[in-house]
Amino acid sequence: MDVLTDLLHRARASTALVRQLIQRPPWSVTYADAPPLTVLTTLGGHASIRLDGSGAEPVHLAAGDIALVTGGGRHTIADDPGTERQFTIRGGRKYLANGQPAAGHPNLAPRTYGDGLPGATTMLRAAYELHGDVGDRLLALLPPLAVVPAGPRTSAALDLLAAEVSRDEPGQDAVLTRVLDLVLVLALRAWCAESAMPPAWYRALSDPAVGEALRLLHTDPARRWTVAGLGTEIGLSRAAFAARFTALVGEPPLTYLTGWRMTLAADLLRDTEKTVAAVAGEVGYADAFAFSVAFKRARGASPSAWRRSLPR
């Protein structure tokens, strides 16, 4: 299992909301309480996006561009950076700039709102809820705002999405969920490939030996791996493998493995009633004491104390 697949699978990214907005300029919408991951794409026309309070300049979005907003940041999309804020979406409700509740946009089709007049911009917004510490690890790959320019990697998927979003047929939500997942994966791939500072593990995937080692660690994180054993699996000496892995990933193999195990353990402690000893076994520790020491070093509290501190 490759790193990105593992992160997406375990984070259980699920689409909570999909909306299409077809609006003629001038228009501006602020999202005050965004989810952990928002995917925005301009299907037609152009727009701008700004992270409110960040001090960063607004970013232009041309047709086919995809923006990924992470961390639940307050952001504004508009036809132009100079357009005054017209509406704010907060708690699922729409408010005018003066704070008074506002009527919703006209419903043009299923999941589609706006005026639909000539010259309108067509935007699509998907809100993703991510789960647990693995979700946090996935979000850590991205900056608060990542923009993927239009290109052949994503255009076919966006064409399919544009064709499907306003339909109302049996199984439509399932179709949209899968197409949106495809768009998300393609956008993450494209951003990693084009970014000046991609995640270290992504750079490492270009190396056959280290890429295979990462696949082994994610496929079977509970196995009692050693540096020598991993080196043997991929045909390198212990020293050569350790040096190459550390240079490309940015940390030694077993340090990477321990960090990943602690992420998995945190989600097991949060989501299940399994004992600390059972969780230890699932993430590769035969000794619950050794696991507790490693967990406390990583999280600042013992597994039991960390679990008790979780909100109920």
MARBATOR-137463 format. One record per residue (C-alpha): residue in three letters; x, y, z. Coordinates in steps of 0.25 Angstrom, whole numbers, padded with zeros to 4 digits, always signed. Example, Ala and Ser with C-alpha at 12.3 -4.5 7.8 and 13.67 -1.06 7.14 Angstrom:
<pts>
ALA+0049-0018+0031SER+0055-0004+0029
</pts>
This chain:
<pts>
MET+0000+0000+0000ASP+0006+0013-0004VAL+0007+0025+0006LEU-0004+0034+0000THR-0014+0022-0002ASP-0012+0018+0013LEU-0014+0032+0018LEU-0027+0034+0010HIS-0032+0020+0014ARG-0029+0022+0029ALA-0034+0036+0029ARG-0047+0032+0024ALA-0049+0044+0016SER-0064+0046+0013THR-0071+0057+0006ALA-0081+0064+0015LEU-0086+0074+0005VAL-0085+0077-0010ARG-0091+0089-0016GLN-0090+0096-0029LEU-0091+0111-0030ILE-0094+0118-0043GLN-0093+0133-0041ARG-0092+0145-0050PRO-0082+0156-0045PRO-0081+0163-0035TRP-0082+0152-0025SER-0075+0149-0012VAL-0077+0138-0002THR-0069+0136+0011TYR-0068+0122+0018ALA-0067+0125+0033ASP-0066+0111+0039ALA-0060+0102+0028PRO-0057+0087+0030PRO-0043+0081+0031LEU-0042+0080+0016THR-0049+0088+0005VAL-0048+0085-0010LEU-0052+0097-0019THR-0051+0097-0034THR-0055+0107-0045LEU-0063+0099-0055GLY-0065+0111-0064GLY-0061+0126-0063HIS-0052+0131-0053ALA-0051+0134-0038SER-0042+0138-0027ILE-0040+0132-0013ARG-0034+0138-0001LEU-0031+0132+0013ASP-0037+0143+0022GLY-0027+0148+0033SER-0015+0141+0027GLY-0009+0154+0021ALA-0007+0146+0008GLU-0011+0152-0005PRO-0023+0146-0012VAL-0021+0135-0022HIS-0027+0136-0036LEU-0034+0123-0040ALA-0036+0121-0055ALA-0045+0111-0062GLY-0041+0097-0058ASP-0032+0101-0046ILE-0034+0094-0033ALA-0032+0100-0019LEU-0030+0091-0006VAL-0033+0099+0007THR-0028+0092+0019GLY-0029+0093+0034GLY-0043+0099+0034GLY-0038+0113+0031ARG-0048+0124+0028HIS-0048+0128+0013THR-0055+0136+0003ILE-0057+0133-0011ALA-0062+0144-0021ASP-0062+0148-0035ASP-0051+0158-0033PRO-0042+0161-0020GLY-0048+0175-0020THR-0063+0171-0019GLU-0068+0174-0005ARG-0073+0163+0003GLN-0088+0160+0001PHE-0091+0147+0009THR-0085+0139+0020ILE-0088+0124+0022ARG-0087+0120+0036GLY-0093+0108+0043GLY-0099+0104+0030ARG-0107+0117+0029LYS-0105+0129+0020TYR-0104+0143+0026LEU-0103+0157+0019ALA-0090+0166+0021ASN-0098+0173+0033GLY-0100+0160+0040GLN-0114+0158+0037PRO-0120+0145+0032ALA-0121+0144+0017ALA-0130+0137+0007GLY-0123+0125+0000HIS-0118+0126-0014PRO-0129+0121-0024ASN-0129+0106-0026LEU-0125+0104-0041ALA-0124+0088-0040PRO-0120+0078-0030ARG-0108+0083-0022THR-0108+0095-0031TYR-0111+0110-0027GLY-0109+0124-0033ASP-0115+0132-0044GLY-0110+0124-0056LEU-0110+0136-0065PRO-0100+0138-0077GLY-0086+0142-0072ALA-0087+0134-0059THR-0076+0127-0052THR-0078+0113-0049MET-0072+0108-0036LEU-0072+0095-0029ARG-0069+0093-0014ALA-0068+0080-0007ALA-0066+0079+0008TYR-0058+0067+0014GLU-0058+0062+0028LEU-0045+0055+0032HIS-0043+0046+0043GLY-0034+0046+0055ASP-0019+0047+0055VAL-0017+0040+0042GLY-0026+0051+0036ASP-0017+0062+0043ARG-0005+0055+0036LEU-0011+0056+0023LEU-0014+0071+0025ALA+0000+0073+0029LEU+0004+0070+0015LEU-0002+0082+0010PRO-0001+0097+0012PRO-0013+0105+0017LEU-0017+0108+0002ALA-0011+0099-0009VAL-0015+0103-0024VAL-0014+0092-0035PRO-0014+0099-0049ALA-0023+0093-0059GLY-0016+0082-0067PRO-0018+0069-0074ARG-0017+0061-0061THR-0030+0067-0055SER-0038+0072-0067ALA-0045+0059-0071ALA-0049+0057-0056LEU-0054+0071-0055ASP-0062+0069-0068LEU-0069+0057-0063LEU-0072+0064-0050ALA-0078+0076-0057ALA-0087+0066-0065GLU-0091+0059-0052VAL-0093+0069-0041SER-0107+0075-0045ARG-0113+0061-0049ASP-0123+0055-0040GLU-0123+0040-0043PRO-0123+0027-0035GLY-0109+0025-0028GLN-0105+0040-0032ASP-0099+0042-0018ALA-0090+0030-0019VAL-0086+0034-0033LEU-0082+0048-0028THR-0075+0043-0016ARG-0066+0034-0025VAL-0063+0045-0035LEU-0060+0055-0025ASP-0050+0045-0018LEU-0044+0044-0032VAL-0042+0059-0033LEU-0036+0060-0019VAL-0026+0049-0022LEU-0022+0055-0035ALA-0021+0069-0029LEU-0012+0063-0018ARG-0003+0056-0028ALA-0002+0068-0037TRP+0001+0078-0025CYS+0012+0068-0020ALA+0018+0067-0034GLU+0018+0082-0036SER+0021+0087-0022ALA+0034+0094-0019MET+0033+0087-0006PRO+0026+0074-0007PRO+0025+0064+0005ALA+0038+0057+0007TRP+0032+0043+0005TYR+0027+0048-0009ARG+0041+0051-0013ALA+0045+0038-0007LEU+0035+0030-0016SER+0044+0033-0028ASP+0055+0024-0022PRO+0051+0010-0025ALA+0057+0004-0012VAL+0052+0015-0003GLY+0039+0015-0009GLU+0038+0000-0007ALA+0042+0001+0007LEU+0031+0011+0010ARG+0021+0002+0003LEU+0025-0009+0012LEU+0024-0001+0025HIS+0010+0004+0021THR+0005-0010+0017ASP+0010-0017+0030PRO+0013-0006+0041ALA+0012-0016+0052ARG+0023-0025+0047ARG+0035-0026+0055TRP+0044-0018+0045THR+0058-0016+0046VAL+0067-0007+0038ALA+0075-0019+0033GLY+0062-0027+0030LEU+0056-0015+0022GLY+0070-0014+0014THR+0069-0029+0011GLU+0055-0028+0006ILE+0059-0017-0004GLY+0073-0023-0007LEU+0082-0013+0000SER+0092-0014+0011ARG+0087-0008+0025ALA+0097+0004+0024ALA+0093+0007+0010PHE+0078+0006+0012ALA+0078+0014+0025ALA+0086+0025+0018ARG+0078+0026+0006PHE+0065+0025+0013THR+0069+0036+0023ALA+0074+0045+0012LEU+0061+0044+0004VAL+0050+0044+0015GLY+0057+0053+0025GLU+0058+0043+0036PRO+0063+0029+0039PRO+0054+0017+0035LEU+0050+0013+0049THR+0048+0027+0054TYR+0038+0028+0042LEU+0032+0015+0046THR+0030+0019+0060GLY+0023+0032+0057TRP+0014+0025+0048ARG+0011+0014+0058MET+0008+0025+0069THR-0002+0031+0059LEU-0009+0018+0057ALA-0009+0016+0072ALA-0015+0029+0075ASP-0027+0026+0066LEU-0029+0012+0072LEU-0029+0018+0086ARG-0039+0029+0081ASP-0048+0020+0073THR-0049+0007+0080GLU-0050+0001+0094LYS-0038-0008+0093THR-0028-0009+0104VAL-0014-0002+0104ALA-0008-0016+0102ALA-0017-0019+0090VAL-0014-0006+0084ALA+0001-0009+0086GLY+0000-0022+0079GLU-0008-0016+0067VAL+0003-0006+0064GLY+0015-0015+0066TYR+0019-0015+0081ALA+0019-0029+0088ASP+0022-0021+0101ALA+0011-0011+0106PHE+0021-0004+0115ALA+0030-0002+0103PHE+0018+0004+0095SER+0014+0013+0107VAL+0028+0019+0107ALA+0028+0021+0092PHE+0014+0027+0092LYS+0017+0036+0104ARG+0030+0041+0097ALA+0022+0044+0085ARG+0009+0050+0091GLY+0014+0055+0105ALA+0004+0046+0112SER+0003+0031+0115PRO-0008+0024+0106SER-0018+0023+0117ALA-0016+0037+0121TRP-0017+0042+0107ARG-0030+0034+0104ARG-0036+0040+0117SER-0033+0054+0112LEU-0041+0052+0099PRO-0054+0060+0099ARG-0066+0051+0101
</pts>
